[in-house]
Amino acid sequence: MAQCKGKTQLYLDGIKHLVFPNTCLKCQVELSRFEQHICVFCWEMLQRTYFESYETPSAMDQLFWGRINISETFSLYYFEKEKPIQEMLHALKYHFKAPLGRQMGERMAQVILQSEKYKHIEALIPVPIHARKRFARGYNQSELIAEGIAQKIKLPILMNVVEKSSNNGSQTKRNRFLRWENASEQFILGKEMESYSHIAIVDDVVTTGATLEAMAQLLRSRYPTLQISLLSFAIAK
């Protein structure tokens, strides 16, 4: 009976694939049954940072020098315009591709697990988005990435510890100072956190670091001894 159901499901999946072909977000080639969202060739086009292997400070570490003390940083890929990573992040934010966010987190976790740097992280805090934006989008992309990481590493995700208090729109066209000023005004402390000593803030892409810095500063105002690490799927060059 189970074998019969399995064959029926494969048959139905085949029909669905013919009617609604699953294509790569970047090159539009038809994906195989074992591929999701991005074909293997476009995945290979993404430029790895290898920050997890650095023995000297990475570009992400240096981004926060003189701003706030951060324990560890990690970003899996460099963000590059006109490359598959741009389509991936855009689809995640605006095209209702929730499973893609979890897949990103799982990819991050596979690398994080291989490094001793991140072994002391006890919990994850995704960068929050405003309730209005979450309603329109249907999810928080950073939360989905955190779910993908947590699925592999078995870490708790702490919700509502930091909350988005205002919806000031995109920061894409703001300079570094304006981004920091805008971000520092958008977050408020939420519910009390349990007695964790080391947490990681999770984001989709880091540009100037203003959002992560604002969140870290806010957390430190309540938890002065808290160790904070930063994890993102991508970082701008």
VENKA-V850301 format. One record per backbone hydrogen bond with DSSP energy under -1.0 kcal/mol. CO is the residue of the C=O (numbers start at 1). NH is the residue of the N-H. E is the energy in kcal/mol with one decimal. If there is no record, write none. Layout:
co=CO nh=NH e=E
co=CO nh=NH e=E
This chain:
co=1 nh=5 e=-2.4
co=2 nh=6 e=-2.2
co=3 nh=7 e=-2.0
co=4 nh=8 e=-2.2
co=5 nh=9 e=-2.4
co=6 nh=10 e=-2.1
co=7 nh=11 e=-2.1
co=8 nh=12 e=-2.5
co=9 nh=13 e=-2.7
co=10 nh=14 e=-2.0
co=11 nh=15 e=-2.0
co=12 nh=16 e=-2.5
co=13 nh=17 e=-2.2
co=14 nh=18 e=-1.6
co=15 nh=19 e=-2.3
co=16 nh=20 e=-3.2
co=22 nh=31 e=-3.4
co=24 nh=28 e=-1.2
co=29 nh=24 e=-2.5
co=32 nh=35 e=-1.5
co=36 nh=38 e=-3.4
co=37 nh=25 e=-2.7
co=39 nh=43 e=-2.2
co=40 nh=44 e=-1.7
co=43 nh=46 e=-1.3
co=47 nh=78 e=-2.6
co=50 nh=53 e=-1.6
co=51 nh=54 e=-1.3
co=58 nh=62 e=-2.4
co=59 nh=63 e=-1.1
co=61 nh=64 e=-1.5
co=62 nh=65 e=-1.1
co=64 nh=67 e=-2.1
co=64 nh=68 e=-1.9
co=72 nh=230 e=-2.4
co=74 nh=232 e=-2.3
co=76 nh=49 e=-1.8
co=77 nh=235 e=-1.6
co=80 nh=83 e=-1.2
co=83 nh=86 e=-1.6
co=83 nh=87 e=-1.0
co=84 nh=88 e=-2.4
co=85 nh=89 e=-2.3
co=86 nh=90 e=-2.1
co=87 nh=91 e=-2.6
co=88 nh=92 e=-2.2
co=89 nh=93 e=-1.8
co=90 nh=94 e=-2.6
co=91 nh=95 e=-2.0
co=98 nh=102 e=-1.3
co=99 nh=103 e=-2.1
co=100 nh=104 e=-2.3
co=101 nh=105 e=-2.0
co=102 nh=106 e=-2.3
co=103 nh=107 e=-2.1
co=104 nh=108 e=-2.2
co=105 nh=109 e=-2.5
co=106 nh=110 e=-1.9
co=107 nh=111 e=-1.1
co=108 nh=112 e=-2.7
co=109 nh=113 e=-2.6
co=111 nh=114 e=-1.2
co=112 nh=115 e=-1.7
co=116 nh=119 e=-1.3
co=118 nh=121 e=-1.2
co=123 nh=200 e=-2.1
co=124 nh=158 e=-3.2
co=125 nh=202 e=-2.0
co=130 nh=134 e=-2.6
co=131 nh=135 e=-2.2
co=132 nh=136 e=-1.9
co=133 nh=137 e=-2.6
co=134 nh=138 e=-2.9
co=140 nh=144 e=-1.9
co=141 nh=145 e=-2.0
co=142 nh=146 e=-2.2
co=143 nh=147 e=-2.1
co=144 nh=148 e=-2.0
co=145 nh=149 e=-2.1
co=146 nh=150 e=-3.0
co=147 nh=151 e=-2.1
co=149 nh=153 e=-2.7
co=150 nh=154 e=-2.3
co=156 nh=124 e=-2.5
co=160 nh=191 e=-2.0
co=161 nh=190 e=-3.3
co=163 nh=188 e=-2.3
co=171 nh=174 e=-1.7
co=175 nh=179 e=-2.5
co=176 nh=180 e=-2.2
co=177 nh=181 e=-2.7
co=178 nh=182 e=-2.5
co=179 nh=183 e=-3.0
co=180 nh=184 e=-2.7
co=183 nh=186 e=-1.3
co=186 nh=165 e=-4.0
co=188 nh=163 e=-3.0
co=194 nh=196 e=-2.7
co=197 nh=227 e=-2.7
co=198 nh=122 e=-2.9
co=199 nh=229 e=-2.3
co=200 nh=125 e=-2.8
co=201 nh=231 e=-2.9
co=202 nh=127 e=-2.5
co=203 nh=233 e=-1.0
co=204 nh=234 e=-1.7
co=206 nh=236 e=-3.0
co=209 nh=213 e=-2.6
co=210 nh=214 e=-2.5
co=211 nh=215 e=-2.2
co=212 nh=216 e=-2.6
co=213 nh=217 e=-2.8
co=214 nh=218 e=-2.0
co=215 nh=219 e=-2.4
co=216 nh=220 e=-2.4
co=217 nh=221 e=-1.4
co=219 nh=223 e=-2.9
co=223 nh=226 e=-1.7
co=227 nh=199 e=-2.4
co=228 nh=71 e=-2.9
co=229 nh=201 e=-2.6
co=230 nh=74 e=-1.9
co=231 nh=203 e=-2.4
co=232 nh=76 e=-1.4
co=233 nh=77 e=-2.1
co=234 nh=206 e=-2.1
co=235 nh=79 e=-2.9
